[in-house]
Amino acid sequence: RRVHGEANVTAKSIYVILAVDAEGLGFVRLRGLRGTSEHALLIKEMYVLKDFREQGIGSALLDHTETLALRLKLPHVKVGIAPANHAALACMAKAGYRPPARWFHAPRDTSLVHCQKKVTPPLAVDWPLLCVCAGVLLICYYAYQLVMERIRWHAKYSHRGPY
């Protein structure tokens, strides 16, 4: 099985379509909020076919959305969810979407539950430096063990005390 996510750009929206073996499973429609006081990628619509729900398709769509937000240099992904849509609320909460601590602008549609997530690029690991640090820690640990073993030996066999 080959999972494929594709982004199509229209005049006002970006569509991310998720497919397995060329069969569409779901999509998310996005809109960028660049140029306003809040730079974000807004989820306008998200849908997963009923036969494929509860299988991680929504999470995969959100992953593609967050990757796209990073590529577009937009720091947040925002969404408004109907309070009765418990499955979407659970999916968003599981993915880390929360209501913001404070609003810069009050949402226009107050009948929705508004959530957002700050997207950050994954940390780059400097493997050579990490290996050197791990080696230094290992050497320090063994040196500590040798010193402690010598102190215990002197305490056991010497009548003058540990030194």
PyMOL commands that set and color helices and strands:
alter all, ss='L'
color gray80, all
select helices_A, chain A and resi 50-52+57-71+86-94+127-157
alter helices_A, ss='H'
color red, helices_A
select strands_A, chain A and resi 3-9+14-20+23-32+40-48+76-81+113-118
alter strands_A, ss='S'
color yellow, strands_A
deselect
rebuild
show_as cartoon
